[in-house]
């Protein structure tokens, strides 16, 4: 078998496999009024072509604003954003991207954080949809809903003080999923300080997905092998972080897929930590 051959999610050995839909399933449900398809890539990519009926949002990070991307949108703003996409509390959201699930899994995390669990991602993403010659369009779809109620699930997020306390807690591990240059501090991403949170484990998020024409998340066995080789403990609580909580949300779901439940995403991540000079760093 070619190492880049696409393996359907049901054959990857995940403990939690209910976050995926197949391209064939989505094709059959394109006109379902209870479904909202969200293209989670940039508006530039969306405008080139997208799945029929898909909508798109300006900020696919779901941060406070385009100028302030430290924290996730507050409850009221997030509710407004979902309503602008035509999403209410009964809507089944199907997210897809062209980035190996990066932005889809960010939306899945954000919706789950605000209490909406009716959300899934397209397995194989837009690349698989195109490979199968399924219909695409340039037509812009616009929707509105009247109400999206919020129910914050606090267990899914790590705040700065929790992360600070976790550094000296042997029951909690911190997983840095940024690039090598961000980890060492060579690339400060425009911030005042480079480096990483003391004691963190480093595994770049790209290690968890395949390459090839149709990138997908790796199998449970492959993911566990990577984690084990980096000294990751399957028994500890875990905090994932990156620059702004996007790649960390991707890895949050990677860990959930293999059966880990005690996982939090540090949404503020290095953008917050590196700018606070009271927070310790290593490099």
Steps between C-alpha positions, in 0.01 A plus 500: 500500500625844410577693818305797361194292410180642650365288786136573599453617859311182597812297424746712700423344836368809676319467832287805418404481134175699491653832392532398133272483198603357163488682168231259378285570805533874457419481129172328587413765761599822319140623496408398852357816666622389843863493386738792461824443311782733603809552289749578777785621280568861403246699300751514214499120467124485550443751219707295254267201545319312772243230571148606392307660783809558713536824688812675624604738775755783486697385806538122499686525831183622679706746701392828662580693182740500207718740698474314832549128447598401853176354629195332353199722432291563810163330529297782347736550207523127431122473506480783244760327282308172502174678418671671206589154367142379536581278796257454789504250785331230291730533198740221410820678397733336247843664483762447232830653392805454280741483794489142635220589740677795662222757472216247509619371835532856628131554424412164658684601815344848509148365454549230762643760740182700461284193550409406143599138438310455173809558291714275281782531249523373143744210495764570235390861470462695180783308333303177517185674377691630194674167440161334469379762250208602717319826428664829590387858460600865533152606610509676835250355745360725770287391793366638824355351813318682775653342808804302613499434874830461684590241763871531580683171566782627721680164510612541137708814551817579695543856625839659565497454877411133466792453262732684737397272788536193280874553447571360846217244503625149422148390409479741207708511181524786252525421129649765269399433138677795332787481253862434604597865453212619715593247769862614517413868479664557163163603361322735741202550265522875559484471878744635760620159622579165344528155649254267667318431824736328748466123513288476186522209254553604139334326202414711197135456403587399143634169631143389562377511140599329177640658186403426142211615285244453775648580841319340790553438869728205573380175651465454875798264500720754319392783729572297814841403364593865439381605845681216676827582322483853639446401862128572503299339782157358425404517867552871566275796439618689190508863389563569132633834381646671194511866393130578517306187588434387142757223458441418866130443428601262220715299743230519767284290266789271408525405867125462536491269198737254669291497815650771724232702678700719737615748235481880495593749228694804622319740269717802588813292427837664430343824379381555855779321689790657312361849545461464875847550650384347829464163324817285507654376175768256388700497176 
